[in-house]
Amino acid sequence: MAAFNHRHLFRAVSPSLWRVYARSRQLPLEVDEAVDDAGFYAALTQVFDVLPSEASATLLTELRRVHALSDRRGIDALLNASEHPEPVREEFASMRNDSERALRALLTWPNTFDTAETLLIVDLAVGKRGWKRQDLRVSVPISREPEHLALVPPFGELRIQAKPSPHLPCALEFARTHFREHDPLRRGFAISEAIVAIHYAPLAPGKAGRVLVLRLKRDGISNLPDLDPADAALVTRLLAAWGVSDAVPADDNARVEEEAVDAEG
């Protein structure tokens, strides 16, 4: 992609779309409809040239964002970020280049534009040496459509996070509530990582209850060795009861119980 130059961007986009932009940003652009393209672009450039530095800096930063999405990857990101891509695709088809498409997206679908920027950043980061993982967070809700969910269980990772609280559902219940009949966790899946929170009732009114947090990973790594011996004994029994781990042999049970008693004093 060529280096950003706002004058080049001006000439790449039709005057009619720049008029929409000027009205939305309250720019003092007063150009007769009959003026030719060259006269319009000269007037638009003049408007930017006489703006206070703070105002022009803000607008130029915005136009750099448009420029960054003005290629095939950027347009693909806009379509991928769109909740309803077909109408967007149809409107894009009527435009003469990617600069117009990116500017139209900024003006018409600003939330989609913001999400597309994040998608593009991740896309560009994937090919760099040393890249391991990107945790992408977007503001739009996760799609409930079955054709979208079908792209996640066999081909990628679905992360479902429920805030640890005794008053909120667990991740499985959260998934059932959100996805309803299309819940991907009703089908076959493998849990690669889990967080179990055990909430203890408060010891006295007005006191905060204690929370015991266990972090588990599929490769066997957990925070079990870091727990208090009494907590470790409880978690070990729970994991065996849930079928997550093998039952602890009788001798080990006795030793763990003794350590728990000693720890409690």
N, C-alpha and C positions, 0 to 999 in steps of 0.2 A: 504494500500500500504506500502511495506517495505521502510525503510529509504534509501536514495540515497547513492549508492556506485558505483563510476565510473567503478571499476574493475568488479563488478557484471553486470553492463550494457554492458561492453565490451563483456563478455562471452554470453550474451543473444542475441547478434546481429551477423549475419553471417560476416565472414571476407570480403566477396565481397562488402558488403555495407559499412563496415568501410574503405575499400580502396577508395570508392567514397567520403566518408566524408573527408578522409585525403587529397585527391587531392583538394577538394573544399576549404579546410582551409589551404592549402599549408603546411601541416605537413611533416617533413622529415622522412616519413615512407618508408623504402626500405626493403621489405621482399619478398623473392622468392615465386613465385606462387605455388611451390611444397611443401612448408613448411606445416606441419600439423596445426590444429586449435590451439593447445596448444602453439606451437612455435610462431604463429602469435599474439595471445593475449599477450604473454610475450613481444614481440617486440613493440606492441602498447602501453602497459603499460610503457615500458622503454622510449618511445618517450615523453609521458606525464610527466614522472618523471624528465626529464632533461630540460623541457621547462622553460624559465624565469617565475617567479611567476606571473607577470602581464598577460602574454600570457596564462598560464595555468588556471588562475582564470577566464578569459573570456570564455575559452572553457568549463570549468567545469560548469559555470553558464548556458551555452547553453545546456549542457548535463542534467543538473537538470530540465530544461524545457522539454526535451524529456522524462525524467523519469516521470514527473508529468502527461503527457498525455499517459503513457504506461499502461493503463487499459481500461476496458470497457467504462467507462464514457468519458475518453479522446478520444477514437476512435469514439464514438458517436458524440462528439463535433466536431471532424475533418470532419466527414461526413456531419453534419449539417452546418458547415461553408463552405463547398465546393460548388462552383457555379454549378459544374457538378459532382454530387456524384457517379453516376454509374461507370464511369471509375476508380474512386478512390476505390470504393468498390471492383471492380474486381481485382485491383492490390493488395489490402490488403488481398484478399482471398488466394493469392499465397504465402503469407509470413507466417512464422512459429509462430510469437507471436506479442503482441502489442508493444513491444519495437522496433521491426523492423518497424512496421507500423508507429509509431510516428517519428522515425528517417528519414524514407523515406519521410514523409510529410514535415519535416523541410527542407530537401534537395531539394525536387521537387516542393512543393507548400508553400513557406515561408509565403505568405500573408494569405493563409488559416490556416496555423499553428498559426499565430498571432491572428486571429479571434477566432479560437477554444479555445485558452487560455482564452480569455475574456468570451466566452460562458461557459466554465467550471467554472470560478470564479463565475459567476452569478448562475449557477446550484448549486454549493456548498453553496452559500449564501442564497438560497431560504429556505433551511431547518433550518436555524439558528433562534433562538428566537429573536424577535425584528425586524426581516426583514420586511420591508414594500414595498419597491419598488427599482428596479434597472433600471437606465436609460442607456440602452446599446447603445453605439455608435460604429459602425463598419465602416471600410473604403470602403468596397465593396458597389456598388449601390444596392438599394432596387430592388428585383426581380420584373419584369413585367409579369411573367408567371401566367396565371389565376389559375392554380392549387396551386401555392404558395399563391396568394392573397386570395384564398378561405379559407385559414387557419386563416386569420386575421379578417374580419368584425364580424362574429358571436362569435368568441372564444377569442378575445383579443382586444388590443388597437393598433390603427394605429396613430402614431403621425406624422403630416406633418407640417413642419416649413419653412416658407418663410421669408427671411431677410426683416425686415420692411424698405421699400424704396418706394418712389413714382414712381420709374422707374422699379420695379420688380412686378411680378404678385402676387396676393393674394394666400393663401394656396389652395383654390379651383381651381384656374387657374393653379397653380403649379402641382397639382395632375392630372389634365386633360392633361397637357403637358407631364408629366413623364410617367403615366400609359397608356395614349392613350385610346384605346377602352376597356381596362380592368380596367378603373378607378373605384376603389371600392366606391367612393363617389357618383357615379351615381345611386347606389342602396340605399336601405334604410340604414340609419345610424343615430346615435345619437351623437351630439357634446357635449363632456364633458367639454371642455375648449376652450376658444378662446381669441385672442388678436386682438383688432381693433386699427389701427393707422390712425389718421386723420392728414394729412399733410397740413399745411398752406403755402401759397405762401410767399416768402420773402417780407418784407416791403419796401426794397430798393435794387437796384442792388448790388451784392457782399455780401449781408447779407444772413445768414442762415435762412431758414424757420422754424417755430415752429412746433413741432409734439405733438399731443395730443394722449396719449396711454390709452386705456381702456382694462382692464383685466376682463374677465367674466368666471365664473365656473357654472357648471350645478346646483349646490346646492344653487345658488343665491348669492354666495359671489362675490364681485367685488371691484374694487378700486374707485367706484363712490363717496363714502363719502370723499375720500382724495382729490378729484379734486377741483379746484377753482370753486366758485358758478356759474360763467358764463359758464365755461366748462361743469359743471354738468348739467346746464340747456340745453345746446346744445345736450349733449349725451343722456339725458333723452328723448328729442324729437326724436332723431334719432332711439333710441331703440324701441320707440313706433311705428315709421314709418316703421321700418323693421319687426315689429311683434315679436320682441324678448321679449318685456314686454308690459304690459297693458298700455293704454293711461293714462296720468296723468289727474286727474279731473281738471275742469276749475279753481276752487279756487286755487289748488296747482300750476297750470300753472302760474297764476297771481303772486303768492307768489314767485315762482322760478324766474320769469322774473324780479320782483322787486329786489330780491337779486342779480341777475346778473347785473342789472343797477347800484346798489349801489357798487358792487365790481369793476365795470369799472370806477367808480368815476363820 
